[in-house]
Amino acid sequence: MGLRVLVLAACVAVILGSTFPKQDCLNFCPDPVKGHGFFICCDPNPGVCPPVRSVCPFSKFPSPPRCQKDYECGKINKCCQDVCLRYKTCKPPILY
């Protein structure tokens, strides 16, 4: 009986030590900023990526940052492939 209580207490401590976002979320990912035991919602943002452009414009501005998943783009933008940059970056979605 004592071992069961100890195992249960350890499980509760692990769960309480982890911090999940307090929102309706289906997918959780480790928080890259806060580190071990912290999680963020990584559900896909609504909408779809804009169409791939056929012409790459010249720009004097620095290249936008890379992303891998929508959650890295805030709650509105989507992480989309950019053929001119040759990597994924945050872009405004097309909402249907």
C-alpha positions, 0 to 999 in steps of 0.5 A, a space after each residue: 500500500 505504501 508503494 502505491 501511495 508513493 507512486 501516486 504522489 510522484 505522478 501528481 508531483 510530475 503533473 503539477 510541476 508541468 505547466 499547460 496553457 489554460 485554453 482549449 487546445 488539442 495539441 501541446 508542444 514543449 515550450 522552447 522558451 521556458 524549457 522542460 516541463 512547460 508546454 504551449 498550444 501548438 494547434 494549427 492556426 485557422 486558414 490556409 497559406 497564401 498561394 506560392 508567388 511566381 515572381 520573387 521581388 527584390 527587397 532591401 529589407 532583411 529576410 524574415 525569421 524562419 518558423 517550423 509550426 504555426 504556433 511560432 507565428 502568434 495566433 493569427 499568421 501561419 507558417 508557410 513555405 516561401 519559394 523565394 526564401 527557400 524556407 518557411 516563414 510567418 505569413 497572413 493566412 487566407 481565411 475561408 
